[in-house]
């Protein structure tokens, strides 16, 4: 997980470190009950095997209240296949653009090992379907989902010409989770769906019964793109 830090955070340490951790604990004491319950569900969740989760300092200007997690997907040898960040935002007064009081924001990145995949014109649509399909598969209500799928290729020349060409996919998205009793969304379920997305972009097999969150529906419209990504190219 250490490899993921520094790439997705904005120079801040973990949410439980030093003054940042103390500030978070103090903020929790005065946060609205729905937000505290939603965060408790995130903290209680356990990811599927080979996905490491870690709380990090959240952005401070996007909403009155925020909580953030980072994840790394690891192969059998502990090499990182993908990383991501999930941020829970809360505005007790509601937000017109969100159409609700909560918003989930994510960034997921992974290397594509097969060059032909990066050139596939359907890759962006299929990648977006991984997110919506993961949410639908777990029966989670959500609104106002939007985002971007970006693919990039790097080719090396001169002193770096021995490095193989590298391609990366990046999914940025946000959505409004439907609120349940007491105005609290099922953040544990949304976290489980997000872990399903992370697994999908790295080609991991479906989670077993030990995974957290409600089970996925067998007829879920998740579009598979079976492949195995390799570890990140060292830069």
C-alpha positions in Angstrom: 0.0 0.0 0.0 2.9 2.3 0.5 3.4 2.4 -3.2 0.0 4.0 -3.7 0.6 6.8 -1.3 2.0 10.0 -2.7 0.4 9.4 -6.1 -3.2 10.0 -5.1 -2.8 12.1 -2.0 -2.1 15.8 -2.2 1.0 15.7 0.1 -1.1 14.8 3.2 -0.4 11.9 5.4 -2.7 9.2 6.5 -5.9 10.2 8.2 -4.8 8.7 11.4 -1.4 10.3 11.5 -0.4 13.1 13.9 -2.2 16.4 13.8 -4.3 15.3 10.8 -5.6 12.3 12.7 -6.4 14.4 15.7 -8.2 17.0 13.6 -10.2 14.2 12.0 -11.2 12.8 15.3 -12.2 16.2 16.6 -14.3 16.9 13.4 -16.0 13.5 13.8 -17.3 14.5 17.2 -19.2 17.4 15.7 -20.1 15.9 12.4 -23.8 15.2 11.7 -25.0 11.8 12.7 -25.8 10.6 9.2 -22.2 11.4 8.1 -20.8 9.7 11.2 -22.9 6.6 10.5 -21.8 6.5 6.8 -18.1 6.8 7.8 -18.5 4.1 10.5 -19.8 1.7 7.8 -16.7 2.5 5.6 -14.4 1.9 8.5 -16.0 -1.4 9.4 -15.9 -2.8 5.9 -13.3 -5.4 5.0 -12.1 -5.6 1.4 -11.8 -8.7 -0.6 -8.4 -10.5 -0.7 -5.6 -8.7 -2.5 -7.1 -5.3 -2.1 -5.5 -3.2 0.6 -7.4 -0.2 2.0 -6.1 2.7 4.0 -7.7 5.9 5.2 -6.0 9.1 4.1 -6.5 12.8 4.7 -9.6 13.9 2.6 -9.8 17.1 0.6 -11.0 20.0 2.7 -12.7 22.3 0.2 -15.2 20.0 -1.7 -17.8 19.8 1.1 -18.3 20.6 4.7 -17.5 17.0 5.7 -15.4 14.4 3.9 -13.7 11.1 4.4 -11.3 9.4 2.1 -9.8 5.9 1.5 -7.0 4.8 -0.8 -6.7 1.3 -2.2 -4.0 -0.8 -3.9 -4.7 -4.0 -5.8 -1.8 -6.5 -5.4 -0.9 -9.6 -7.2 0.3 -12.9 -5.6 3.8 -11.4 -5.1 2.6 -8.2 -3.6 3.3 -6.2 -6.8 0.8 -3.4 -7.4 -1.6 -3.8 -10.3 -3.8 -0.7 -9.8 -4.6 2.0 -7.3 -7.5 4.2 -6.5 -9.1 6.7 -4.1 -12.7 6.8 -2.9 -14.0 10.0 -1.2 -17.2 10.4 0.7 -18.6 14.0 0.7 -21.4 15.3 2.8 -23.3 18.6 2.8 -26.1 18.6 5.5 -27.9 21.3 3.5 -27.9 19.2 0.4 -26.4 20.1 -3.0 -28.4 20.9 -6.1 -25.9 19.3 -8.4 -25.7 16.1 -6.3 -29.5 15.9 -5.9 -28.7 14.7 -2.3 -26.7 15.3 0.8 -23.9 12.8 0.0 -21.6 12.3 -3.0 -19.0 9.6 -3.7 -16.0 10.5 -5.8 -13.4 8.1 -7.2 -10.2 7.9 -9.2 -9.0 4.5 -10.3 -5.8 3.8 -12.3 -4.3 0.7 -13.8 -1.7 -0.3 -16.3 -2.8 -2.2 -19.5 -0.3 -4.9 -20.4 -1.7 -5.6 -23.8 -1.0 -2.8 -26.3 -4.0 -3.8 -28.5 -6.3 -3.2 -25.6 -5.3 0.5 -25.3 -6.2 0.9 -29.0 -9.6 -0.8 -28.6 -12.2 1.9 -29.5 -14.7 0.2 -27.1 -12.4 0.4 -24.1 -13.8 3.6 -22.6 -17.4 2.4 -22.8 -16.6 -1.0 -21.4 -14.5 0.6 -18.6 -17.4 2.9 -17.6 -19.7 -0.1 -17.6 -17.5 -1.7 -14.9 -18.5 1.1 -12.5 -22.2 1.2 -13.2 -22.4 -2.6 -13.5 -20.7 -3.0 -10.1 -23.2 -0.7 -8.5 -26.2 -2.3 -10.3 -24.9 -5.8 -9.5 -25.1 -5.1 -5.8 -28.6 -3.6 -6.0 -27.4 -0.1 -4.9 -29.5 2.9 -5.7 -27.6 5.9 -7.1 -28.2 9.1 -9.1 -26.3 11.7 -11.2 -23.4 9.3 -12.1 -20.9 11.0 -14.3 -17.2 10.8 -15.1 -14.5 10.3 -17.6 -12.4 7.4 -18.8 -8.9 8.3 -20.0 -6.3 6.1 -21.7 -2.8 7.1 -22.3 0.3 5.5 -23.9 3.9 6.2 -23.3 6.7 5.3 -25.7 10.3 5.6 -24.7 13.2 6.9 -26.8 17.0 7.6 -26.6 18.5 6.5 -23.3 15.1 5.1 -22.3 14.4 3.1 -25.4 14.9 -0.2 -23.7 11.7 0.3 -21.7 8.6 -1.3 -23.1 5.8 0.9 -24.2 3.2 1.4 -21.4 -0.5 2.1 -21.5 -2.6 3.3 -18.6 -6.4 3.6 -18.1 -7.8 6.1 -15.6 -11.4 6.3 -14.4 -12.7 9.4 -12.7 -16.3 9.3 -11.6 -18.8 10.6 -9.0 -22.3 9.6 -8.1 -24.9 10.3 -5.4 -25.7 7.2 -3.3 -29.4 6.8 -2.4 -30.1 7.6 1.2 -31.8 5.1 3.5 -33.1 5.2 7.0 -32.1 8.3 8.9 -30.7 9.8 5.7 -27.7 7.4 5.7 -26.6 5.8 2.4 -25.3 2.2 2.3 -21.7 3.2 2.1 -20.5 -0.3 3.0 -22.3 -1.6 -0.1 -20.9 1.2 -2.3 -17.4 0.4 -1.0 -17.8 -3.2 -1.9 -19.0 -2.2 -5.4 -15.9 0.0 -5.7 -13.7 -2.9 -4.8 -15.5 -4.9 -7.5 -14.5 -2.1 -10.0 -10.9 -2.3 -8.8 -10.9 -6.1 -9.3 -12.5 -5.7 -12.7 -9.8 -3.3 -14.1 -7.1 -5.7 -13.0 -8.7 -8.9 -14.2 -9.1 -10.5 -10.8 -11.7 -13.2 -10.5 -15.1 -12.5 -8.9 -15.0 -12.2 -5.1 -15.9 -15.2 -3.0 -18.6 -15.3 -0.3 -16.2 -13.9 2.3 -16.2 -10.5 0.6 -17.9 -7.6 2.4 -21.1 -6.1 1.2 -24.3 -7.5 -0.2 -23.9 -10.3 -2.8 -23.8 -9.4 -6.5 -26.8 -10.4 -8.5 -26.0 -13.3 -10.9 -27.6 -11.4 -13.8 -25.6 -8.2 -13.2 -24.9 -6.3 -16.4 -21.1 -6.1 -15.8 -19.3 -6.3 -19.1 -16.2 -8.4 -18.8 -12.9 -7.6 -20.6 -10.9 -10.6 -19.5 -7.2 -10.0 -19.2 -4.4 -9.8 -16.7 -2.6 -6.6 -16.1 1.0 -6.7 -15.0 2.7 -4.6 -12.3 3.2 -0.9 -12.9 6.2 -0.1 -15.1 8.9 1.5 -12.9 9.5 5.1 -13.8 
